[in-house]
Amino acid sequence: MSFWSKLFGGGAASSTPTVAKTLEYNGYSIEAEPFKEGGQWQLAGRIRKDGKEHHFIRADKFSDRDDCADVAIAKGQLIVDQLGERMFK
């Protein structure tokens, strides 16, 4: 990556998040999508069902991507349990 693209925000930060782990849970698909932020992994994920999706980001940060993905899956399950279909409104 060039100096100018780093300076003006180009490169990895603008790339599409990659799915680290996926879980089918109570009819929903939960995908952990941690991303690098300040040298650590930021907790993020996506919940999908019937063509609808809900994206979530939490303040939690981790040094290990797999640990972050595990917690993202757990947070996704909690969102499904607490909100269900209401998360799509």
N, CA, C and O atoms as CSV, one atom per row, in Angstrom:
chain,resi,resn,atom,element,x,y,z
A,1,MET,N,N,0.846,-1.168,0.000
A,1,MET,CA,C,0.000,0.000,0.000
A,1,MET,C,C,0.892,1.231,0.000
A,1,MET,O,O,1.886,1.285,0.724
A,2,SER,N,N,0.539,2.212,-0.807
A,2,SER,CA,C,1.368,3.404,-0.924
A,2,SER,C,C,1.158,4.350,0.248
A,2,SER,O,O,0.185,4.251,0.995
A,3,PHE,N,N,2.098,5.259,0.380
A,3,PHE,CA,C,2.017,6.270,1.429
A,3,PHE,C,C,0.735,7.081,1.305
A,3,PHE,O,O,0.074,7.346,2.309
A,4,TRP,N,N,0.369,7.485,0.070
A,4,TRP,CA,C,-0.795,8.349,-0.130
A,4,TRP,C,C,-2.099,7.635,0.193
A,4,TRP,O,O,-3.002,8.249,0.761
A,5,SER,N,N,-2.225,6.366,-0.149
A,5,SER,CA,C,-3.471,5.661,0.160
A,5,SER,C,C,-3.606,5.441,1.664
A,5,SER,O,O,-4.720,5.455,2.186
A,6,LYS,N,N,-2.502,5.240,2.366
A,6,LYS,CA,C,-2.560,5.143,3.827
A,6,LYS,C,C,-2.982,6.477,4.428
A,6,LYS,O,O,-3.803,6.532,5.344
A,7,LEU,N,N,-2.409,7.540,3.900
A,7,LEU,CA,C,-2.675,8.874,4.414
A,7,LEU,C,C,-4.136,9.274,4.234
A,7,LEU,O,O,-4.722,9.901,5.117
A,8,PHE,N,N,-4.719,8.920,3.110
A,8,PHE,CA,C,-6.083,9.339,2.801
A,8,PHE,C,C,-7.119,8.239,3.006
A,8,PHE,O,O,-8.224,8.329,2.471
A,9,GLY,N,N,-6.785,7.214,3.761
A,9,GLY,CA,C,-7.771,6.220,4.161
A,9,GLY,C,C,-8.026,5.098,3.189
A,9,GLY,O,O,-9.015,4.383,3.349
A,10,GLY,N,N,-7.206,4.906,2.208
A,10,GLY,CA,C,-7.413,3.811,1.267
A,10,GLY,C,C,-6.890,2.503,1.816
A,10,GLY,O,O,-6.240,2.484,2.862
A,11,GLY,N,N,-7.162,1.417,1.133
A,11,GLY,CA,C,-6.598,0.128,1.507
A,11,GLY,C,C,-7.513,-0.712,2.364
A,11,GLY,O,O,-8.726,-0.727,2.156
A,12,ALA,N,N,-6.940,-1.414,3.329
A,12,ALA,CA,C,-7.648,-2.445,4.092
A,12,ALA,C,C,-8.887,-1.929,4.796
A,12,ALA,O,O,-9.882,-2.651,4.861
A,13,ALA,N,N,-8.876,-0.734,5.317
A,13,ALA,CA,C,-10.017,-0.225,6.062
A,13,ALA,C,C,-11.251,-0.103,5.172
A,13,ALA,O,O,-12.372,-0.206,5.669
A,14,SER,N,N,-11.074,0.110,3.887
A,14,SER,CA,C,-12.212,0.268,2.997
A,14,SER,C,C,-12.626,-1.050,2.339
A,14,SER,O,O,-13.595,-1.075,1.580
A,15,SER,N,N,-11.927,-2.117,2.608
A,15,SER,CA,C,-12.247,-3.388,1.978
A,15,SER,C,C,-13.477,-4.018,2.632
A,15,SER,O,O,-13.855,-3.667,3.749
A,16,THR,N,N,-14.079,-4.938,1.924
A,16,THR,CA,C,-15.240,-5.648,2.421
A,16,THR,C,C,-14.835,-6.546,3.582
A,16,THR,O,O,-13.834,-7.256,3.490
A,17,PRO,N,N,-15.608,-6.524,4.690
A,17,PRO,CA,C,-15.243,-7.384,5.816
A,17,PRO,C,C,-15.320,-8.864,5.425
A,17,PRO,O,O,-16.156,-9.267,4.616
A,18,THR,N,N,-14.449,-9.642,6.004
A,18,THR,CA,C,-14.454,-11.072,5.724
A,18,THR,C,C,-15.120,-11.815,6.880
A,18,THR,O,O,-14.986,-11.435,8.043
A,19,VAL,N,N,-15.820,-12.852,6.542
A,19,VAL,CA,C,-16.516,-13.652,7.543
A,19,VAL,C,C,-15.515,-14.604,8.190
A,19,VAL,O,O,-14.865,-15.392,7.504
A,20,ALA,N,N,-15.396,-14.524,9.519
A,20,ALA,CA,C,-14.471,-15.377,10.250
A,20,ALA,C,C,-15.133,-16.687,10.674
A,20,ALA,O,O,-14.507,-17.746,10.636
A,21,LYS,N,N,-16.394,-16.610,11.073
A,21,LYS,CA,C,-17.149,-17.797,11.510
A,21,LYS,C,C,-18.620,-17.581,11.201
A,21,LYS,O,O,-19.096,-16.447,11.138
A,22,THR,N,N,-19.336,-18.685,11.008
A,22,THR,CA,C,-20.777,-18.644,10.743
A,22,THR,C,C,-21.471,-19.679,11.615
A,22,THR,O,O,-20.938,-20.759,11.870
A,23,LEU,N,N,-22.668,-19.329,12.067
A,23,LEU,CA,C,-23.466,-20.260,12.862
A,23,LEU,C,C,-24.923,-20.135,12.459
A,23,LEU,O,O,-25.442,-19.025,12.346
A,24,GLU,N,N,-25.588,-21.259,12.242
A,24,GLU,CA,C,-27.037,-21.272,12.047
A,24,GLU,C,C,-27.662,-21.429,13.425
A,24,GLU,O,O,-27.349,-22.374,14.150
A,25,TYR,N,N,-28.547,-20.500,13.786
A,25,TYR,CA,C,-29.098,-20.478,15.142
A,25,TYR,C,C,-30.561,-20.059,15.092
A,25,TYR,O,O,-30.868,-18.938,14.687
A,26,ASN,N,N,-31.461,-20.938,15.495
A,26,ASN,CA,C,-32.903,-20.671,15.553
A,26,ASN,C,C,-33.458,-20.074,14.259
A,26,ASN,O,O,-34.314,-19.190,14.300
A,27,GLY,N,N,-32.979,-20.549,13.125
A,27,GLY,CA,C,-33.462,-20.073,11.838
A,27,GLY,C,C,-32.729,-18.855,11.303
A,27,GLY,O,O,-33.041,-18.380,10.211
A,28,TYR,N,N,-31.768,-18.344,12.043
A,28,TYR,CA,C,-30.974,-17.188,11.632
A,28,TYR,C,C,-29.560,-17.637,11.287
A,28,TYR,O,O,-29.065,-18.627,11.828
A,29,SER,N,N,-28.920,-16.913,10.395
A,29,SER,CA,C,-27.513,-17.137,10.101
A,29,SER,C,C,-26.729,-16.004,10.745
A,29,SER,O,O,-26.952,-14.834,10.434
A,30,ILE,N,N,-25.811,-16.350,11.645
A,30,ILE,CA,C,-24.983,-15.360,12.331
A,30,ILE,C,C,-23.575,-15.475,11.773
A,30,ILE,O,O,-22.984,-16.555,11.761
A,31,GLU,N,N,-23.040,-14.339,11.306
A,31,GLU,CA,C,-21.699,-14.300,10.734
A,31,GLU,C,C,-20.832,-13.338,11.538
A,31,GLU,O,O,-21.195,-12.175,11.717
A,32,ALA,N,N,-19.706,-13.810,12.015
A,32,ALA,CA,C,-18.742,-12.959,12.711
A,32,ALA,C,C,-17.856,-12.297,11.666
A,32,ALA,O,O,-17.273,-12.978,10.822
A,33,GLU,N,N,-17.752,-10.966,11.718
A,33,GLU,CA,C,-16.958,-10.209,10.750
A,33,GLU,C,C,-16.020,-9.234,11.470
A,33,GLU,O,O,-16.127,-8.024,11.274
A,34,PRO,N,N,-15.109,-9.742,12.297
A,34,PRO,CA,C,-14.195,-8.822,12.989
A,34,PRO,C,C,-13.322,-8.068,11.995
A,34,PRO,O,O,-12.982,-8.588,10.932
A,35,PHE,N,N,-12.961,-6.832,12.352
A,35,PHE,CA,C,-12.093,-6.050,11.480
A,35,PHE,C,C,-11.010,-5.375,12.313
A,35,PHE,O,O,-11.189,-5.108,13.501
A,36,LYS,N,N,-9.883,-5.106,11.659
A,36,LYS,CA,C,-8.741,-4.485,12.334
A,36,LYS,C,C,-9.044,-3.023,12.619
A,36,LYS,O,O,-9.495,-2.289,11.739
A,37,GLU,N,N,-8.793,-2.608,13.847
A,37,GLU,CA,C,-8.974,-1.221,14.255
A,37,GLU,C,C,-7.916,-0.898,15.298
A,37,GLU,O,O,-7.945,-1.436,16.404
A,38,GLY,N,N,-6.999,-0.033,14.953
A,38,GLY,CA,C,-5.970,0.377,15.904
A,38,GLY,C,C,-5.087,-0.764,16.381
A,38,GLY,O,O,-4.662,-0.768,17.536
A,39,GLY,N,N,-4.804,-1.723,15.526
A,39,GLY,CA,C,-3.926,-2.831,15.880
A,39,GLY,C,C,-4.620,-3.967,16.611
A,39,GLY,O,O,-3.974,-4.951,16.973
A,40,GLN,N,N,-5.922,-3.851,16.836
A,40,GLN,CA,C,-6.681,-4.920,17.478
A,40,GLN,C,C,-7.888,-5.270,16.611
A,40,GLN,O,O,-8.182,-4.592,15.626
A,41,TRP,N,N,-8.573,-6.333,16.993
A,41,TRP,CA,C,-9.750,-6.787,16.252
A,41,TRP,C,C,-11.005,-6.244,16.917
A,41,TRP,O,O,-11.239,-6.478,18.103
A,42,GLN,N,N,-11.816,-5.513,16.141
A,42,GLN,CA,C,-13.071,-4.936,16.611
A,42,GLN,C,C,-14.186,-5.949,16.401
A,42,GLN,O,O,-14.269,-6.577,15.345
A,43,LEU,N,N,-15.041,-6.109,17.400
A,43,LEU,CA,C,-16.141,-7.062,17.324
A,43,LEU,C,C,-17.227,-6.538,16.383
A,43,LEU,O,O,-17.732,-5.430,16.565
A,44,ALA,N,N,-17.578,-7.333,15.389
A,44,ALA,CA,C,-18.632,-6.978,14.441
A,44,ALA,C,C,-19.218,-8.248,13.852
A,44,ALA,O,O,-18.571,-9.294,13.822
A,45,GLY,N,N,-20.447,-8.139,13.386
A,45,GLY,CA,C,-21.079,-9.293,12.783
A,45,GLY,C,C,-22.341,-8.925,12.038
A,45,GLY,O,O,-22.728,-7.759,11.959
A,46,ARG,N,N,-22.972,-9.949,11.493
A,46,ARG,CA,C,-24.173,-9.769,10.694
A,46,ARG,C,C,-25.114,-10.929,10.988
A,46,ARG,O,O,-24.687,-12.075,11.125
A,47,ILE,N,N,-26.407,-10.612,11.082
A,47,ILE,CA,C,-27.436,-11.633,11.293
A,47,ILE,C,C,-28.364,-11.568,10.085
A,47,ILE,O,O,-28.826,-10.491,9.706
A,48,ARG,N,N,-28.636,-12.724,9.484
A,48,ARG,CA,C,-29.478,-12.782,8.283
A,48,ARG,C,C,-30.616,-13.772,8.473
A,48,ARG,O,O,-30.488,-14.791,9.151
A,49,LYS,N,N,-31.755,-13.422,7.833
A,49,LYS,CA,C,-32.887,-14.352,7.775
A,49,LYS,C,C,-33.840,-13.863,6.692
A,49,LYS,O,O,-34.212,-12.690,6.664
A,50,ASP,N,N,-34.228,-14.758,5.813
A,50,ASP,CA,C,-35.223,-14.469,4.776
A,50,ASP,C,C,-34.909,-13.213,3.974
A,50,ASP,O,O,-35.802,-12.403,3.724
A,51,GLY,N,N,-33.668,-13.040,3.573
A,51,GLY,CA,C,-33.284,-11.892,2.758
A,51,GLY,C,C,-33.082,-10.596,3.523
A,51,GLY,O,O,-32.705,-9.587,2.928
A,52,LYS,N,N,-33.322,-10.599,4.824
A,52,LYS,CA,C,-33.106,-9.411,5.657
A,52,LYS,C,C,-31.794,-9.581,6.403
A,52,LYS,O,O,-31.358,-10.703,6.663
A,53,GLU,N,N,-31.171,-8.470,6.743
A,53,GLU,CA,C,-29.943,-8.569,7.530
A,53,GLU,C,C,-29.827,-7.419,8.516
A,53,GLU,O,O,-30.335,-6.319,8.297
A,54,HIS,N,N,-29.141,-7.716,9.603
A,54,HIS,CA,C,-28.883,-6.749,10.672
A,54,HIS,C,C,-27.389,-6.790,10.948
A,54,HIS,O,O,-26.839,-7.842,11.274
A,55,HIS,N,N,-26.734,-5.639,10.817
A,55,HIS,CA,C,-25.296,-5.554,11.063
A,55,HIS,C,C,-25.080,-4.974,12.453
A,55,HIS,O,O,-25.758,-4.021,12.838
A,56,PHE,N,N,-24.145,-5.538,13.210
A,56,PHE,CA,C,-23.850,-5.001,14.536
A,56,PHE,C,C,-22.351,-4.827,14.736
A,56,PHE,O,O,-21.543,-5.613,14.242
A,57,ILE,N,N,-22.003,-3.780,15.470
A,57,ILE,CA,C,-20.623,-3.501,15.866
A,57,ILE,C,C,-20.652,-3.193,17.356
A,57,ILE,O,O,-21.514,-2.448,17.824
A,58,ARG,N,N,-19.718,-3.762,18.096
A,58,ARG,CA,C,-19.619,-3.501,19.532
A,58,ARG,C,C,-18.261,-2.883,19.829
A,58,ARG,O,O,-17.341,-2.971,19.016
A,59,ALA,N,N,-18.139,-2.269,20.977
A,59,ALA,CA,C,-16.903,-1.579,21.370
A,59,ALA,C,C,-15.788,-2.548,21.755
A,59,ALA,O,O,-14.630,-2.145,21.859
A,60,ASP,N,N,-16.120,-3.809,21.966
A,60,ASP,CA,C,-15.137,-4.795,22.406
A,60,ASP,C,C,-14.017,-4.951,21.378
A,60,ASP,O,O,-14.264,-5.014,20.174
A,61,LYS,N,N,-12.795,-5.013,21.873
A,61,LYS,CA,C,-11.626,-5.241,21.012
A,61,LYS,C,C,-10.796,-6.380,21.578
A,61,LYS,O,O,-10.728,-6.579,22.791
A,62,PHE,N,N,-10.160,-7.129,20.669
A,62,PHE,CA,C,-9.407,-8.316,21.032
A,62,PHE,C,C,-8.082,-8.335,20.288
A,62,PHE,O,O,-7.955,-7.768,19.202
A,63,SER,N,N,-7.104,-8.989,20.882
A,63,SER,CA,C,-5.821,-9.135,20.203
A,63,SER,C,C,-5.834,-10.335,19.243
A,63,SER,O,O,-5.019,-10.400,18.323
A,64,ASP,N,N,-6.751,-11.277,19.456
A,64,ASP,CA,C,-6.826,-12.488,18.634
A,64,ASP,C,C,-8.121,-12.489,17.810
A,64,ASP,O,O,-9.206,-12.316,18.366
A,65,ARG,N,N,-8.013,-12.682,16.503
A,65,ARG,CA,C,-9.179,-12.666,15.616
A,65,ARG,C,C,-10.175,-13.771,15.946
A,65,ARG,O,O,-11.383,-13.538,15.926
A,66,ASP,N,N,-9.687,-14.968,16.249
A,66,ASP,CA,C,-10.585,-16.083,16.555
A,66,ASP,C,C,-11.369,-15.842,17.844
A,66,ASP,O,O,-12.553,-16.170,17.921
A,67,ASP,N,N,-10.713,-15.271,18.854
A,67,ASP,CA,C,-11.425,-14.939,20.098
A,67,ASP,C,C,-12.517,-13.914,19.816
A,67,ASP,O,O,-13.631,-14.028,20.327
A,68,CYS,N,N,-12.196,-12.918,19.005
A,68,CYS,CA,C,-13.162,-11.889,18.638
A,68,CYS,C,C,-14.348,-12.512,17.898
A,68,CYS,O,O,-15.497,-12.157,18.162
A,69,ALA,N,N,-14.081,-13.425,16.984
A,69,ALA,CA,C,-15.143,-14.090,16.226
A,69,ALA,C,C,-16.041,-14.916,17.136
A,69,ALA,O,O,-17.259,-14.919,16.958
A,70,ASP,N,N,-15.465,-15.613,18.103
A,70,ASP,CA,C,-16.252,-16.405,19.046
A,70,ASP,C,C,-17.217,-15.530,19.837
A,70,ASP,O,O,-18.382,-15.884,20.019
A,71,VAL,N,N,-16.726,-14.389,20.303
A,71,VAL,CA,C,-17.573,-13.480,21.078
A,71,VAL,C,C,-18.634,-12.844,20.173
A,71,VAL,O,O,-19.761,-12.619,20.614
A,72,ALA,N,N,-18.292,-12.557,18.925
A,72,ALA,CA,C,-19.264,-11.994,17.982
A,72,ALA,C,C,-20.417,-12.973,17.748
A,72,ALA,O,O,-21.575,-12.562,17.674
A,73,ILE,N,N,-20.105,-14.250,17.634
A,73,ILE,CA,C,-21.156,-15.262,17.475
A,73,ILE,C,C,-22.045,-15.288,18.719
A,73,ILE,O,O,-23.269,-15.351,18.603
A,74,ALA,N,N,-21.441,-15.239,19.905
A,74,ALA,CA,C,-22.214,-15.233,21.152
A,74,ALA,C,C,-23.096,-13.981,21.244
A,74,ALA,O,O,-24.247,-14.067,21.671
A,75,LYS,N,N,-22.566,-12.824,20.848
A,75,LYS,CA,C,-23.355,-11.583,20.853
A,75,LYS,C,C,-24.506,-11.688,19.861
A,75,LYS,O,O,-25.613,-11.227,20.140
A,76,GLY,N,N,-24.250,-12.292,18.706
A,76,GLY,CA,C,-25.299,-12.498,17.722
A,76,GLY,C,C,-26.423,-13.370,18.262
A,76,GLY,O,O,-27.599,-13.082,18.037
A,77,GLN,N,N,-26.066,-14.435,18.974
A,77,GLN,CA,C,-27.083,-15.290,19.586
A,77,GLN,C,C,-27.910,-14.511,20.608
A,77,GLN,O,O,-29.128,-14.677,20.683
A,78,LEU,N,N,-27.256,-13.675,21.384
A,78,LEU,CA,C,-27.946,-12.852,22.373
A,78,LEU,C,C,-28.916,-11.887,21.694
A,78,LEU,O,O,-30.037,-11.702,22.170
A,79,ILE,N,N,-28.497,-11.272,20.589
A,79,ILE,CA,C,-29.377,-10.370,19.849
A,79,ILE,C,C,-30.600,-11.119,19.328
A,79,ILE,O,O,-31.722,-10.619,19.422
A,80,VAL,N,N,-30.389,-12.310,18.783
A,80,VAL,CA,C,-31.501,-13.126,18.294
A,80,VAL,C,C,-32.455,-13.460,19.438
A,80,VAL,O,O,-33.671,-13.343,19.293
A,81,ASP,N,N,-31.903,-13.873,20.569
A,81,ASP,CA,C,-32.740,-14.241,21.714
A,81,ASP,C,C,-33.527,-13.052,22.258
A,81,ASP,O,O,-34.688,-13.202,22.637
A,82,GLN,N,N,-32.911,-11.881,22.301
A,82,GLN,CA,C,-33.560,-10.713,22.890
A,82,GLN,C,C,-34.498,-9.990,21.932
A,82,GLN,O,O,-35.549,-9.505,22.351
A,83,LEU,N,N,-34.138,-9.910,20.651
A,83,LEU,CA,C,-34.911,-9.102,19.717
A,83,LEU,C,C,-35.719,-9.899,18.696
A,83,LEU,O,O,-36.798,-9.476,18.282
A,84,GLY,N,N,-35.194,-11.043,18.298
A,84,GLY,CA,C,-35.886,-11.821,17.272
A,84,GLY,C,C,-36.122,-11.000,16.011
A,84,GLY,O,O,-35.214,-10.307,15.553
A,85,GLU,N,N,-37.314,-11.064,15.447
A,85,GLU,CA,C,-37.660,-10.369,14.197
A,85,GLU,C,C,-37.625,-8.848,14.356
A,85,GLU,O,O,-37.485,-8.136,13.361
A,86,ARG,N,N,-37.749,-8.339,15.573
A,86,ARG,CA,C,-37.750,-6.884,15.787
A,86,ARG,C,C,-36.438,-6.227,15.362
A,86,ARG,O,O,-36.414,-5.026,15.094
A,87,MET,N,N,-35.350,-6.991,15.297
A,87,MET,CA,C,-34.060,-6.394,14.917
A,87,MET,C,C,-34.080,-5.856,13.494
A,87,MET,O,O,-33.254,-5.012,13.149
A,88,PHE,N,N,-34.993,-6.318,12.670
A,88,PHE,CA,C,-35.054,-5.899,11.269
A,88,PHE,C,C,-35.927,-4.673,11.049
A,88,PHE,O,O,-36.037,-4.193,9.921
A,89,LYS,N,N,-36.543,-4.162,12.091
A,89,LYS,CA,C,-37.433,-2.974,11.951
A,89,LYS,C,C,-36.670,-1.706,12.116
A,89,LYS,O,O,-37.249,-0.622,12.031
